[in-house]
């Protein structure tokens, strides 16, 4: 089988820092296939809305369709891109974030060859809405790149923060502002932010304005995440809207692979997994008070939770399991094409 892969995100400022692109590259290495960026706004002199994504690439797509079996499109939320209706080969649409409570255009998605979601919540919701072609495919990483390093707690608790904001508004909706405010109330708490070349000056200015430069480290380059995780006790991901983050954030999966507990908003679908396997703490609201309460609860039972993380590992999120699941989807589509 031969696929043509599509992604709606802009190319990352720092290569290797965008999770969906990492997954697509894993699939491309295994199955082969080229990648097309459908978002025209890295080149367009004016902002173009999502309804127009991909049309600037239509000639290239038409040429590729002569030699491919299907298209595989990656996007964060279930948005009905018109470009998919112009494609002449079957379309597999992967929704990488948790779906919102608002019902999407199910008729559009039922017209595609297949839709994949990465968490049980989203699968159940799409099915309840009437989706007839939905598959559950968990996110996957190359877990062999991670090793367990135990870091003693000696008065300073260190947390890694991934999933950096793409927009100014996401400083609030991804809990960055709340985290920085929490730091001001907890001198025993230190953060390491993994940044990705976007709004770097803004985060630096906020840290200095709030007097937190001794409690915050910002890494604004591609880095071996395993070496960062060796220096922290836990990782955290916060959102007010599950559609703006992957259902299973890569930074949290990587944390589990390195034996480090995780903290995350209950609205993120991965929270169900954390609750089931006791591998972290859930945060109901992205407020400084709720964040500190969850961190303090984690510290109180840190040894027990970390042991649960080490015993469980991240085998549920291996890249091979993801490849096998997508192969099942591809074969289903091509066998019914």
Residue frames relative to the residue before (quaternion, step in Angstrom):
aa qw qx qy qz dx dy dz
X 1.0000 0.0000 0.0000 0.0000 0.00 0.00 0.00
X 0.1344 -0.7838 0.6022 0.0700 3.55 -1.11 0.70
X 0.1629 -0.8086 0.5644 0.0332 3.55 -0.77 1.12
X 0.1924 -0.6959 0.6662 0.1868 3.50 -1.37 0.36
X 0.2239 -0.8089 0.5361 0.0903 3.56 -0.60 1.17
X 0.1130 -0.7819 0.6123 0.0294 3.54 -1.12 0.81
X 0.0347 -0.7801 0.6242 0.0241 3.57 -1.09 0.73
X 0.3644 -0.7644 0.4990 0.1841 3.57 -1.00 0.85
X 0.5301 0.6112 -0.4188 0.4123 3.60 1.25 -0.11
X 0.5268 -0.5767 0.5065 0.3651 3.54 -1.24 0.41
X 0.5940 -0.5346 0.4309 0.4192 3.63 -1.12 0.43
X 0.4982 -0.6831 0.4354 0.3091 3.63 -0.85 0.86
X 0.5508 -0.6000 0.4688 0.3417 3.56 -1.19 0.61
X 0.7614 0.1959 -0.1011 0.6096 3.55 1.12 -0.79
X 0.4217 -0.7307 0.4767 0.2471 3.58 -0.52 1.18
X 0.8004 0.3117 -0.2326 0.4561 3.54 -1.09 0.81
X 0.6409 0.5507 -0.3213 0.4274 3.60 1.26 0.06
X 0.6437 0.5066 -0.3292 0.4697 3.62 1.23 0.01
X 0.4418 -0.7648 0.4057 0.2351 3.56 -0.45 1.28
X 0.6641 0.5011 -0.3270 0.4483 3.61 0.86 -0.86
X 0.6425 0.5140 -0.3183 0.4708 3.56 1.04 -0.77
X 0.5988 0.5514 -0.3555 0.4594 3.59 1.08 -0.67
X 0.6716 0.4931 -0.2983 0.4657 3.57 0.93 -0.90
X 0.6535 0.5100 -0.3198 0.4589 3.57 0.92 -0.86
X 0.6497 0.5115 -0.3242 0.4595 3.59 1.00 -0.72
X 0.5900 0.5414 -0.3606 0.4783 3.59 1.13 -0.60
X 0.6741 0.4874 -0.2918 0.4721 3.58 0.92 -0.92
X 0.6624 0.5118 -0.3134 0.4485 3.58 0.95 -0.84
X 0.6302 0.5260 -0.3409 0.4581 3.59 1.02 -0.73
X 0.7080 0.4553 -0.2629 0.4715 3.57 1.04 -0.75
X 0.8049 0.2997 -0.1341 0.4944 3.58 0.76 -1.06
X 0.4247 -0.6596 0.4944 0.3743 3.58 1.18 -0.50
X 0.4843 0.6771 -0.4738 0.2872 3.56 -1.27 0.08
X 0.4415 -0.6926 0.5144 0.2466 3.52 -1.13 0.74
X 0.3288 -0.7238 0.5746 0.1946 3.56 -1.34 0.28
X 0.1066 -0.7796 0.6158 0.0412 3.54 -1.00 0.92
X 0.2907 -0.7251 0.5993 0.1749 3.56 -0.96 0.93
X 0.2757 -0.8055 0.5095 0.1248 3.57 -0.53 1.21
X 0.6116 0.5562 -0.3494 0.4410 3.59 1.20 -0.43
X 0.2481 -0.8177 0.5028 0.1306 3.63 -0.50 1.15
X 0.5379 0.7137 -0.3655 0.2603 3.58 1.23 -0.30
X 0.5325 0.5812 -0.4444 0.4257 3.60 1.19 0.15
X 0.7504 0.3450 -0.1948 0.5291 3.59 1.25 -0.40
X 0.6187 0.5917 -0.3479 0.3822 3.60 1.07 -0.66
X 0.4470 -0.6962 0.4889 0.2765 3.64 -0.94 0.82
X 0.7444 0.2342 -0.1735 0.6007 3.60 1.27 -0.33
X 0.5647 -0.6039 0.4303 0.3623 3.57 -1.15 0.56
X 0.1623 -0.7807 0.5989 0.0743 3.57 -0.89 0.97
X 0.4390 -0.7202 0.4712 0.2579 3.63 -0.80 0.96
X 0.6910 -0.5098 0.3254 0.3959 3.54 -1.26 0.39
X 0.5566 0.6149 -0.3906 0.3994 3.59 1.15 -0.52
X 0.7255 0.4192 -0.2289 0.4955 3.59 1.20 -0.53
X 0.4056 0.7294 -0.4759 0.2775 3.59 1.23 -0.07
X 0.8188 0.3203 -0.2348 0.4145 3.53 -1.13 0.80
X 0.5928 0.6066 -0.3829 0.3661 3.59 1.08 -0.55
X 0.6083 0.5447 -0.3602 0.4510 3.59 1.14 -0.50
X 0.6990 0.4340 -0.2560 0.5074 3.60 1.28 -0.32
X 0.3795 0.7815 -0.4532 0.1993 3.60 1.27 -0.04
X 0.6313 0.5317 -0.3475 0.4450 3.60 0.96 -0.76
X 0.6566 0.4964 -0.3053 0.4788 3.58 0.95 -0.87
X 0.6418 0.5256 -0.3221 0.4561 3.59 1.00 -0.83
X 0.6411 0.5336 -0.3199 0.4494 3.58 0.94 -0.90
X 0.6454 0.5136 -0.3186 0.4671 3.58 0.96 -0.82
X 0.6820 0.4979 -0.2861 0.4529 3.57 0.93 -0.93
X 0.6147 0.5951 -0.3569 0.3749 3.60 1.02 -0.73
X 0.5524 0.6143 -0.3978 0.3990 3.59 1.18 -0.33
X 0.7966 0.3054 -0.1332 0.5043 3.59 1.12 -0.59
X 0.6537 0.5130 -0.3254 0.4511 3.65 1.21 0.05
X 0.4480 -0.6806 0.5157 0.2647 3.54 -1.34 0.32
X 0.8083 -0.0530 0.0804 0.5809 3.59 1.07 -0.69
X 0.3917 -0.6684 0.5791 0.2539 3.52 -1.41 0.27
X 0.0931 -0.7629 0.6354 0.0754 3.57 -1.18 0.62
X 0.0952 -0.8222 0.5609 -0.0186 3.55 -0.47 1.29
X 0.1736 -0.7737 0.6052 0.0713 3.58 -0.93 0.98
X 0.1728 0.7596 -0.6161 0.1162 3.58 -0.93 0.96
X 0.6036 -0.6111 0.3761 0.3474 3.57 -1.10 0.66
X 0.8157 0.1420 -0.0333 0.5598 3.60 0.84 -0.98
X 0.5808 -0.6013 0.4093 0.3655 3.62 -1.19 0.35
X 0.1337 0.7964 -0.5674 0.1612 3.56 0.37 1.30
X 0.3941 -0.7503 0.4814 0.2235 3.63 -0.85 0.93
X 0.1286 -0.8187 0.5571 0.0537 3.59 0.19 1.23
X 0.4417 -0.7106 0.4763 0.2704 3.64 -0.67 1.02
X 0.5672 0.6251 -0.3935 0.3641 3.60 1.04 -0.68
X 0.6008 0.5883 -0.3681 0.3968 3.61 1.06 -0.67
X 0.6455 0.5250 -0.3246 0.4498 3.59 1.10 -0.64
X 0.6465 0.5172 -0.3133 0.4652 3.59 1.23 -0.34
X 0.5757 0.6084 -0.3768 0.3956 3.57 1.24 -0.27
X 0.3643 -0.7812 0.4813 0.1593 3.56 -0.91 0.96
X 0.6803 0.3943 -0.2849 0.5482 3.57 1.27 -0.11
X 0.6810 -0.4986 0.3247 0.4268 3.63 -1.16 0.48
X 0.2457 -0.7767 0.5701 0.1067 3.56 -1.09 0.83
X 0.1296 -0.7383 0.6592 0.0596 3.55 -0.95 1.01
X 0.1312 -0.8103 0.5709 0.0150 3.58 -0.66 1.15
X 0.1248 -0.8029 0.5813 0.0432 3.60 -0.59 1.16
X 0.2017 -0.7502 0.6230 0.0920 3.55 -0.80 1.12
X 0.2265 -0.8485 0.4667 0.1044 3.58 -0.28 1.24
X 0.7063 0.3945 -0.2570 0.5287 3.61 1.21 -0.38
X 0.6299 -0.4963 0.4107 0.4338 3.55 -1.29 0.01
X 0.4513 -0.6897 0.4869 0.2891 3.59 -1.00 0.75
X 0.4942 -0.6480 0.4975 0.2972 3.54 -1.14 0.72
X 0.6338 -0.5265 0.3887 0.4124 3.61 -1.23 0.22
X 0.5967 0.5766 -0.3699 0.4179 3.61 1.16 -0.47
X 0.4647 -0.7070 0.4689 0.2536 3.56 -0.82 1.06
X 0.3206 -0.7453 0.5484 0.2027 3.61 -0.80 0.95
X 0.6670 -0.4673 0.3844 0.4348 3.56 -1.33 -0.12
X 0.1931 -0.8323 0.5108 0.0955 3.57 0.16 1.31
X 0.5828 0.5715 -0.3799 0.4352 3.61 1.06 -0.63
X 0.6294 0.5312 -0.3237 0.4659 3.58 1.01 -0.83
X 0.7215 0.4518 -0.2652 0.4527 3.57 0.77 -1.02
X 0.6358 0.5133 -0.3356 0.4687 3.60 1.09 -0.59
X 0.6220 0.5397 -0.3455 0.4500 3.59 1.22 -0.36
X 0.5971 0.5518 -0.3577 0.4593 3.59 1.27 -0.23
X 0.6342 -0.5438 0.3831 0.3942 3.56 -1.24 0.32
X 0.7855 -0.1376 0.1188 0.5916 3.59 1.02 -0.79
X 0.1644 -0.7340 0.6488 0.1152 3.52 -1.31 0.51
X 0.0962 -0.7910 0.5995 0.0750 3.60 -0.95 0.80
X 0.0890 -0.7433 0.6601 0.0617 3.53 -1.21 0.70
X 0.4311 -0.7554 0.4504 0.2016 3.56 -1.13 0.57
X 0.7574 0.2926 -0.2002 0.5483 3.59 1.21 0.15
X 0.6273 -0.5803 0.3805 0.3536 3.54 -1.20 0.65
X 0.5909 0.5767 -0.3687 0.4270 3.61 1.01 -0.74
X 0.7086 0.4613 -0.2617 0.4653 3.55 0.79 -1.06
X 0.6226 0.5356 -0.3414 0.4571 3.59 1.02 -0.76
X 0.6694 0.4936 -0.3004 0.4669 3.57 0.88 -0.93
X 0.6647 0.5066 -0.3090 0.4540 3.58 0.97 -0.85
X 0.6583 0.5002 -0.3125 0.4677 3.60 0.89 -0.89
X 0.6496 0.5110 -0.3152 0.4664 3.59 0.98 -0.82
X 0.6513 0.5155 -0.3120 0.4611 3.58 0.98 -0.84
X 0.6613 0.5016 -0.2996 0.4704 3.57 1.10 -0.64
X 0.6330 -0.5647 0.3282 0.4157 3.58 1.23 -0.22
X 0.3760 0.7166 -0.5044 0.3011 3.60 1.20 0.29
X 0.2062 -0.8132 0.5390 0.0756 3.58 -0.78 1.08
X 0.7601 0.3574 -0.1701 0.5154 3.58 1.24 -0.21
X 0.3916 0.7487 -0.4468 0.2941 3.57 1.15 0.64
X 0.1117 -0.7767 0.6189 0.0337 3.56 -1.04 0.90
X 0.3336 -0.7129 0.5802 0.2093 3.56 -1.19 0.64
X 0.0753 0.7794 -0.6135 0.1019 3.57 -0.67 1.19
X 0.3020 -0.7762 0.5240 0.1780 3.59 -0.43 1.16
X 0.5690 -0.5620 0.4754 0.3666 3.54 -1.24 0.56
X 0.1045 -0.8089 0.5762 0.0526 3.56 -1.17 0.54
X 0.1066 -0.7648 0.6321 0.0655 3.55 -1.20 0.63
X 0.5345 -0.5805 0.4904 0.3699 3.55 -1.31 0.18
X 0.2142 -0.8459 0.4771 0.1046 3.56 0.12 1.33
X 0.5662 0.6191 -0.3978 0.3713 3.63 1.13 -0.40
X 0.5941 0.5811 -0.3612 0.4231 3.60 1.24 -0.27
X 0.7108 0.4480 -0.2402 0.4861 3.60 1.27 -0.16
X 0.0823 -0.7841 0.6151 0.0127 3.52 -1.12 0.82
X 0.5032 -0.6640 0.4737 0.2855 3.55 -1.19 0.62
X 0.0259 0.7674 -0.6390 0.0453 3.55 -0.90 1.04
X 0.2739 -0.7721 0.5528 0.1527 3.58 -0.59 1.13
X 0.1277 -0.7887 0.5997 0.0447 3.57 -0.81 1.06
X 0.3720 -0.7375 0.5116 0.2369 3.62 -0.53 1.08
X 0.3724 -0.6914 0.5706 0.2401 3.55 -1.18 0.63
X 0.0397 0.8219 -0.5604 0.0940 3.56 -0.39 1.29
X 0.8040 -0.2916 0.1262 0.5026 3.55 0.80 1.04
X 0.7387 0.2809 -0.1830 0.5848 3.60 1.20 -0.49
X 0.1642 -0.7808 0.5982 0.0737 3.57 -0.78 1.07
X 0.1409 -0.8251 0.5467 0.0227 3.56 -0.62 1.18
X 0.0816 -0.8020 0.5916 -0.0080 3.55 -0.94 0.99
X 0.3159 -0.7200 0.5866 0.1943 3.56 -1.06 0.81
X 0.1472 -0.7797 0.6058 0.0576 3.57 -0.99 0.91
X 0.0828 -0.7913 0.6053 0.0243 3.58 -0.58 1.16
X 0.7244 0.4530 -0.3047 0.4209 3.57 -1.27 -0.44
X 0.0211 0.8391 -0.5400 0.0620 3.57 0.68 1.13
X 0.6142 -0.5739 0.3930 0.3727 3.61 -1.16 0.53
X 0.3183 -0.7140 0.5923 0.1952 3.53 -1.25 0.64
X 0.7786 0.2123 -0.0943 0.5830 3.58 1.23 -0.55
X 0.6587 -0.4949 0.3784 0.4219 3.57 -1.26 0.31
X 0.6477 0.5471 -0.3198 0.4231 3.57 0.97 -0.85
X 0.6521 0.5409 -0.3213 0.4230 3.57 1.11 -0.60
X 0.4545 0.6294 -0.4842 0.4035 3.61 1.21 0.06
X 0.6906 0.4180 -0.2622 0.5288 3.57 1.16 -0.61
X 0.7490 0.4393 -0.2479 0.4297 3.58 0.70 -1.08
X 0.6993 0.3826 -0.2769 0.5366 3.61 1.24 -0.25
X 0.5837 -0.6720 0.3332 0.3110 3.55 1.22 0.50
X 0.3722 0.7449 -0.4907 0.2566 3.61 1.21 0.19
X 0.6547 0.5094 -0.3181 0.4590 3.58 0.89 -0.89
X 0.6617 0.5023 -0.3069 0.4645 3.58 0.95 -0.86
X 0.6321 0.5313 -0.3317 0.4562 3.59 1.01 -0.74
X 0.6689 0.4952 -0.3058 0.4624 3.58 0.91 -0.89
X 0.6338 0.5118 -0.3279 0.4783 3.58 1.04 -0.73
X 0.6251 0.5327 -0.3339 0.4626 3.58 1.03 -0.77
X 0.6153 0.5608 -0.3424 0.4355 3.60 1.03 -0.77
X 0.6350 0.5480 -0.3345 0.4297 3.57 0.99 -0.82
X 0.7068 0.4419 -0.2451 0.4950 3.57 1.17 -0.59
X 0.7692 0.3014 -0.1432 0.5450 3.59 1.27 -0.25
X 0.1626 -0.8275 0.5307 0.0843 3.62 0.15 1.22
X 0.6150 0.5527 -0.3378 0.4497 3.60 1.26 -0.29
X 0.6505 0.5137 -0.2987 0.4729 3.58 1.32 -0.09
X 0.0485 -0.7863 0.6159 0.0037 3.59 -0.90 0.97
X 0.1892 -0.7848 0.5836 0.0877 3.58 -1.12 0.73
X 0.1363 -0.7263 0.6637 0.1160 3.53 -1.26 0.61
X 0.1799 -0.7919 0.5790 0.0732 3.57 -0.52 1.22
X 0.2271 -0.7151 0.6418 0.1584 3.55 -1.06 0.83
X 0.0961 -0.8176 0.5676 0.0094 3.58 -0.33 1.26
X 0.2448 -0.8049 0.5283 0.1142 3.60 -1.19 0.37
X 0.7393 -0.4797 0.2259 0.4151 3.53 0.98 0.93
X 0.6627 0.4606 -0.2971 0.5103 3.59 1.28 -0.06
X 0.8498 0.0404 -0.0646 0.5215 3.60 -0.86 1.02
X 0.2181 0.8028 -0.5251 0.1793 3.58 1.07 0.69
X 0.6532 0.5138 -0.3224 0.4533 3.59 0.90 -0.89
X 0.6324 0.5531 -0.3295 0.4308 3.58 1.06 -0.75
X 0.6838 0.4615 -0.3064 0.4749 3.61 0.86 -0.85
X 0.6233 0.5338 -0.3449 0.4556 3.60 1.01 -0.75
X 0.6604 0.5116 -0.3088 0.4547 3.58 0.93 -0.91
X 0.6593 0.5080 -0.3166 0.4551 3.59 0.95 -0.82
X 0.6439 0.5226 -0.3252 0.4544 3.57 0.95 -0.84
X 0.6869 0.4679 -0.2859 0.4770 3.59 0.91 -0.88
X 0.6432 0.5327 -0.3297 0.4401 3.58 0.95 -0.83
X 0.7306 0.4102 -0.2252 0.4973 3.58 1.07 -0.75
X 0.4747 -0.7120 0.4157 0.3082 3.59 1.30 0.10
X 0.4788 0.7062 -0.3957 0.3397 3.57 1.13 0.66
X 0.3297 0.7969 -0.4722 0.1826 3.58 1.25 0.17
X 0.6618 0.4935 -0.3195 0.4651 3.64 1.14 -0.46
X 0.7117 0.4358 -0.2501 0.4910 3.58 1.27 -0.29
X 0.7404 0.3803 -0.1947 0.5189 3.58 1.25 -0.27
X 0.0706 -0.7423 0.6650 0.0426 3.52 -1.10 0.87
X 0.1245 -0.7900 0.5984 0.0468 3.58 -0.89 0.95
X 0.1319 -0.7822 0.6068 0.0503 3.57 -0.70 1.12
X 0.0375 -0.8314 0.5530 -0.0399 3.56 -0.32 1.28
X 0.6270 0.4547 -0.3682 0.5143 3.55 0.77 1.10
X 0.6204 -0.5070 0.4135 0.4326 3.54 -1.25 0.22
X 0.0094 -0.8170 0.5719 -0.0735 3.54 -0.83 1.00
X 0.5007 -0.5877 0.5307 0.3497 3.55 -1.28 0.41
X 0.3299 -0.7897 0.4816 0.1888 3.57 -0.19 1.30
X 0.5805 0.5917 -0.3790 0.4115 3.59 1.08 -0.60
X 0.6604 0.4950 -0.3148 0.4687 3.60 1.00 -0.76
X 0.6229 0.5141 -0.3419 0.4804 3.59 1.11 -0.60
X 0.6663 0.5115 -0.3054 0.4485 3.58 0.90 -0.90
X 0.5904 0.5682 -0.3671 0.4403 3.60 1.14 -0.51
X 0.7090 0.4564 -0.2427 0.4797 3.59 1.23 -0.49
X 0.7108 0.4113 -0.2600 0.5080 3.62 1.22 0.01
X 0.4872 -0.6540 0.5001 0.2914 3.52 -1.36 0.28
X 0.8056 0.0081 0.0586 0.5895 3.58 1.13 -0.64
X 0.2800 -0.7187 0.5993 0.2144 3.56 -1.37 0.03
X 0.1698 -0.7980 0.5748 0.0626 3.55 -1.19 0.58
X 0.0085 0.7566 -0.6537 -0.0112 3.56 -1.25 0.61
X 0.0506 -0.8106 0.5826 -0.0308 3.55 -0.79 1.09
X 0.0946 0.7714 -0.6281 0.0388 3.57 -1.15 0.67
X 0.3407 -0.6849 0.5912 0.2554 3.51 -1.34 0.31
X 0.7539 0.2304 -0.1268 0.6021 3.59 1.32 -0.28
X 0.3814 -0.7671 0.4607 0.2322 3.64 -0.46 1.12
X 0.5956 0.5981 -0.3631 0.3944 3.61 1.20 -0.36
X 0.6727 0.5031 -0.3089 0.4461 3.63 1.20 -0.22
X 0.7342 0.3008 -0.2151 0.5694 3.58 1.25 0.21
X 0.5919 -0.5613 0.4209 0.3968 3.58 -1.11 0.53
X 0.5995 -0.5883 0.4031 0.3632 3.56 -1.08 0.73
X 0.7475 0.1239 -0.0787 0.6479 3.55 1.21 -0.69
X 0.2532 -0.8122 0.5015 0.1573 3.62 0.14 1.24
X 0.5383 -0.6552 0.4242 0.3177 3.57 -0.87 0.96
X 0.6372 0.5425 -0.3484 0.4222 3.60 0.94 -0.80
X 0.6659 0.4843 -0.3055 0.4782 3.59 1.08 -0.66
X 0.6131 0.5190 -0.3484 0.4830 3.59 1.04 -0.69
X 0.6496 0.5154 -0.3103 0.4648 3.57 0.95 -0.88
X 0.6212 0.5444 -0.3353 0.4530 3.56 1.04 -0.75
X 0.6537 0.4964 -0.3128 0.4780 3.59 0.94 -0.86
X 0.6401 0.5312 -0.3262 0.4492 3.59 1.00 -0.81
X 0.7146 0.4127 -0.2367 0.5128 3.58 1.17 -0.61
X 0.5671 -0.6487 0.3636 0.3541 3.57 1.25 0.28
X 0.5529 0.6116 -0.3919 0.4081 3.58 1.20 0.43
X 0.4788 -0.6754 0.4809 0.2885 3.62 -0.84 0.96
X 0.2724 -0.7720 0.5568 0.1407 3.56 -1.23 0.44
X 0.1973 -0.7260 0.6459 0.1296 3.51 -1.31 0.57
X 0.1400 0.8074 -0.5615 0.1152 3.59 -0.88 0.86
X 0.6186 -0.5396 0.4292 0.3768 3.50 -1.30 0.45
X 0.5369 -0.6359 0.4525 0.3203 3.55 -1.02 0.81
X 0.6210 0.5698 -0.3447 0.4132 3.60 1.13 -0.55
X 0.5751 0.5540 -0.3867 0.4613 3.61 1.22 -0.31
X 0.5228 -0.6802 0.4004 0.3220 3.64 -0.67 1.00
X 0.5780 0.5956 -0.3828 0.4058 3.62 1.08 -0.57
X 0.4972 0.6674 -0.4201 0.3618 3.59 1.23 -0.37
X 0.6061 0.5580 -0.3594 0.4384 3.60 1.05 -0.69
X 0.6507 0.5101 -0.3029 0.4740 3.57 1.01 -0.85
X 0.6505 0.5217 -0.3110 0.4560 3.58 0.95 -0.91
X 0.6641 0.4992 -0.3017 0.4677 3.56 0.95 -0.87
X 0.6620 0.5221 -0.3046 0.4432 3.58 0.96 -0.86
X 0.8069 0.2934 -0.1250 0.4972 3.58 0.92 -0.91
X 0.4030 -0.7615 0.4442 0.2458 3.61 1.28 0.26
X 0.4100 0.7328 -0.4500 0.3041 3.57 0.93 0.91
X 0.8134 0.0872 -0.0836 0.5690 3.59 1.14 0.51
X 0.4906 -0.6249 0.5148 0.3222 3.52 -1.32 -0.44
X 0.3066 -0.7454 0.5664 0.1719 3.56 -1.08 0.79
X 0.2206 -0.7665 0.5962 0.0921 3.54 -1.15 0.76
X 0.3631 -0.7769 0.4758 0.1958 3.57 -0.52 1.18
X 0.8039 0.0716 -0.0102 0.5903 3.58 0.98 -0.83
X 0.4288 -0.7068 0.5025 0.2532 3.57 -1.01 0.83
X 0.3239 0.7115 -0.5448 0.3033 3.54 0.52 1.28
X 0.6359 -0.5358 0.3721 0.4124 3.62 -1.11 0.50
X 0.6584 0.5264 -0.3129 0.4376 3.57 0.95 -0.87
X 0.6835 0.4775 -0.2874 0.4714 3.59 0.91 -0.92
X 0.6218 0.5428 -0.3360 0.4537 3.57 1.05 -0.76
X 0.6925 0.4720 -0.2839 0.4659 3.59 0.82 -0.98
X 0.6238 0.5378 -0.3452 0.4500 3.59 1.01 -0.74
X 0.6679 0.4932 -0.3004 0.4695 3.59 0.97 -0.84
X 0.6465 0.5111 -0.3233 0.4651 3.59 0.98 -0.81
X 0.6584 0.5039 -0.3092 0.4658 3.58 0.94 -0.86
X 0.6337 0.5149 -0.3296 0.4740 3.60 1.06 -0.73
X 0.6337 0.5205 -0.3281 0.4690 3.58 1.04 -0.75
X 0.6481 0.5205 -0.3211 0.4538 3.58 0.93 -0.87
X 0.6318 0.5618 -0.3302 0.4198 3.59 0.98 -0.85
X 0.7959 0.1889 -0.0935 0.5676 3.59 1.02 -0.77
X 0.1819 0.8485 -0.4875 0.0962 3.56 1.17 0.57
X 0.6714 0.5149 -0.3228 0.4241 3.59 0.79 -0.95
X 0.6796 0.4935 -0.2952 0.4554 3.59 0.89 -0.90
X 0.6704 0.4881 -0.3014 0.4707 3.57 0.95 -0.87
X 0.6508 0.5103 -0.3313 0.4542 3.58 0.94 -0.81
X 0.6244 0.5312 -0.3445 0.4574 3.59 0.99 -0.74
X 0.6352 0.5226 -0.3243 0.4672 3.57 1.04 -0.78
X 0.6404 0.5216 -0.3182 0.4654 3.58 1.04 -0.80
X 0.6727 0.4996 -0.3033 0.4537 3.58 0.85 -0.97
X 0.6654 0.5055 -0.3052 0.4566 3.58 0.95 -0.86
X 0.6918 0.4750 -0.2772 0.4679 3.58 0.99 -0.83
X 0.1637 -0.8055 0.5454 0.1640 3.56 0.93 -0.93
X 0.5202 -0.6263 0.4768 0.3313 3.55 -1.25 -0.45
X 0.2241 0.8172 -0.5030 0.1705 3.56 1.17 0.58
X 0.5947 0.5771 -0.3615 0.4274 3.58 1.14 -0.56
X 0.7610 0.3498 -0.1730 0.5183 3.58 1.22 -0.46
X 0.2690 0.7737 -0.5320 0.2144 3.59 1.06 0.62
X 0.5533 -0.6179 0.4335 0.3523 3.56 -1.08 0.64
X 0.6015 0.5594 -0.3738 0.4307 3.60 1.12 -0.51
X 0.6231 0.5250 -0.3425 0.4679 3.59 1.05 -0.72
X 0.6409 0.5122 -0.3204 0.4734 3.58 1.02 -0.77
X 0.6405 0.5232 -0.3193 0.4628 3.59 0.94 -0.88
X 0.6640 0.5077 -0.3061 0.4557 3.59 0.89 -0.94
X 0.6556 0.5123 -0.3144 0.4570 3.58 0.97 -0.84
X 0.6777 0.4706 -0.3022 0.4774 3.58 0.92 -0.85
X 0.5984 0.5509 -0.3716 0.4476 3.59 1.07 -0.61
X 0.6190 0.5330 -0.3298 0.4732 3.58 1.08 -0.74
X 0.6476 0.5078 -0.3117 0.4750 3.58 0.99 -0.85
X 0.6609 0.5136 -0.3110 0.4502 3.59 0.84 -0.97
X 0.6796 0.4899 -0.2986 0.4570 3.58 0.86 -0.94
X 0.6221 0.5383 -0.3380 0.4571 3.58 1.04 -0.76
X 0.6670 0.5025 -0.2948 0.4644 3.57 0.95 -0.92
X 0.7206 0.4536 -0.2647 0.4526 3.58 0.79 -0.99
X 0.6517 0.5159 -0.3184 0.4558 3.59 1.10 -0.63
X 0.7329 0.3702 -0.2197 0.5268 3.57 1.23 -0.46
X 0.4553 0.7165 -0.4286 0.3093 3.55 1.30 0.11
